[in-house]
Amino acid sequence: MCAAVVYTVDGVHVFTVNHAMSFFSPATHGEEVEMDGRVAHRKGKLTAAVVEVRRKAAGELVAIGRQWMTSTRARPKKNDESRSKL
């Protein structure tokens, strides 16, 4: 079980709704790895992020992390107006 809340500079709380990690091979202490993170999907106030960790030398997959998050503020529309007037 994992839970996290982040308080951003502009006063928005971001809550973890679901967090999953898959480990494929161990990385040794001191071994260089590369991390690649991206937003995979957005739906309403939900955002999904994915992170891949790979060995720098061989490019071998070490782990994948997936996380769904939600915030206390609605995402702005494309014209940057807030959906909420609060």
C-alpha positions as CSV (number, residue, x, y, z in Angstrom):
1,M,0.0,0.0,0.0
2,C,1.3,3.4,-1.0
3,A,-0.1,6.9,-0.7
4,A,1.2,10.3,-1.3
5,V,0.0,13.9,-1.3
6,V,2.0,16.8,-2.9
7,Y,1.2,20.5,-2.2
8,T,2.3,22.5,-5.2
9,V,3.5,26.1,-5.2
10,D,0.1,27.4,-6.6
11,G,-1.8,25.8,-3.7
12,V,-3.1,22.6,-5.5
13,H,-3.0,19.3,-3.6
14,V,-2.1,16.3,-5.9
15,F,-3.2,12.9,-4.5
16,T,-1.9,9.5,-5.5
17,V,-4.9,7.3,-6.4
18,N,-3.0,4.2,-7.6
19,H,0.7,3.4,-7.6
20,A,2.3,0.2,-9.1
21,M,5.9,-0.8,-9.5
22,S,7.2,-3.8,-11.5
23,F,10.8,-4.9,-11.0
24,F,12.5,-6.9,-13.8
25,S,16.2,-7.1,-12.8
26,P,18.2,-5.7,-9.8
27,A,20.6,-2.8,-10.2
28,T,23.7,-3.0,-8.2
29,H,24.9,-0.3,-5.8
30,G,26.7,2.4,-7.7
31,E,25.5,1.2,-11.1
32,E,24.4,4.0,-13.5
33,V,20.7,3.9,-14.6
34,E,18.6,6.2,-16.8
35,M,15.1,7.2,-15.9
36,D,12.5,8.3,-18.5
37,G,9.2,9.6,-17.2
38,R,6.2,10.9,-19.0
39,V,2.5,11.7,-18.6
40,A,0.8,8.7,-20.3
41,H,-2.9,9.8,-20.2
42,R,-5.2,12.5,-18.8
43,K,-8.9,12.1,-18.2
44,G,-10.8,14.8,-16.3
45,K,-9.0,15.5,-13.1
46,L,-7.0,12.2,-13.3
47,T,-3.5,12.0,-14.7
48,A,-1.5,8.8,-15.4
49,A,2.3,8.9,-15.3
50,V,4.8,6.2,-16.3
51,V,8.5,5.9,-15.4
52,E,11.0,3.4,-16.9
53,V,14.4,2.7,-15.3
54,R,17.1,1.1,-17.5
55,R,20.7,0.2,-17.1
56,K,22.7,3.0,-18.8
57,A,25.3,0.7,-20.3
58,A,23.1,-2.0,-21.8
59,G,19.7,-0.4,-21.9
60,E,18.2,-3.4,-20.1
61,L,14.9,-2.7,-18.3
62,V,15.3,-2.6,-14.5
63,A,11.8,-1.3,-13.4
64,I,8.6,0.4,-14.5
65,G,6.5,2.6,-12.3
66,R,2.9,3.6,-13.0
67,Q,0.9,6.1,-11.0
68,W,-2.6,7.7,-11.3
69,M,-3.0,11.1,-9.6
70,T,-5.8,13.5,-9.1
71,S,-5.8,17.2,-7.9
72,T,-8.0,19.5,-5.9
73,R,-8.4,21.8,-8.8
74,A,-10.0,21.1,-12.2
75,R,-7.6,21.2,-15.2
76,P,-7.9,24.3,-17.3
77,K,-9.7,24.2,-20.6
78,K,-7.6,24.6,-23.7
79,N,-8.0,28.4,-23.6
80,D,-6.5,28.5,-20.1
81,E,-9.8,29.3,-18.3
82,S,-10.5,27.4,-15.1
83,R,-13.5,25.2,-15.1
84,S,-14.2,26.2,-11.5
85,K,-15.0,29.7,-10.5
86,L,-14.1,29.1,-6.8
